[in-house]
Amino acid sequence: MRRIIHALALILIPWVSSCDVERKKDDSLIVNMDSRAKVDSSVFVVLPYKNQRWIFENASSTDLNHRDLLLIEAALRNSVNLFNQQEEKRFYEVSRKNPDIDFDKWNFLIDLSRYKRQYIAVATNKGDKEVWIYCLSDNAIENMKRMNVLKDWDWRKSYMQFNDGGNNFFTVRINLTSGKLYYFMTNGSETINSYSK
C-alpha cells in the first residue's frame, strides 16, 4: 500500500545525538554538531547521481560530508519515529476492527537498524544540497536473494527501486541546506527500476 505521509512534509530536525539544534524564524535550522560523533558506514552507500530526472531535475552530483551524514541520520530517525507513531495507531485500529486476525505490529512499523540505505546527493540549480535516500530492509534483501530474484545484486554497487513491498522499502528526500525533510513514502505497486554505480 502506497502512502505519502503529509505530516512529514516539512519535518525539521529537532534532536540529534551529539548536537544542538536551533530553529530560525524562516524554519531552517542551525545545527552545532560534535565532530567526534560517529556515522555507521556499514549501513549506507553514496551512489552517484546519473541524471535520474525522476529524482532531481536540474542538478549535479555532489559529495556528502560528515555533517551531512549526521543530519541525514537525524532526519531519518525523526521521520521513522513519526511514521511509527502513526502506524502504531493504525495497527491498533486495524486489530480492533479485525479481532479474529493476529496482526504482527512489525508489519506496520519500521526498525531503522534493520535497513540498508542508498544515498544520491546533488547540488540543485538553486545552490542547495539535497539527498535522496532509498531504504531497503535486510529481511527483504535476504528473501530476494534466497529466491534468486537478486542472486548477484549488491546494494552497495547498484541502485534498485522496488515499488512494492510496503515498509520493507521507503524513500526520503532531504534538503540538507535548509535542514528540511520534504518527502517520505513507503512502497506500493509492483515495478523495479535499476541503475548501476
Helices and strands as residue ranges (DSSP letters): E 3-4, G 6-8, E 11-12, E 19-23, E 29-33, E 44-47, E 59-61, H 66-97, G 105-107, G 112-114, E 115-124, E 129-137, H 138-146, E 158-162, G 166-168, E 169-175, E 180-186, E 192-196
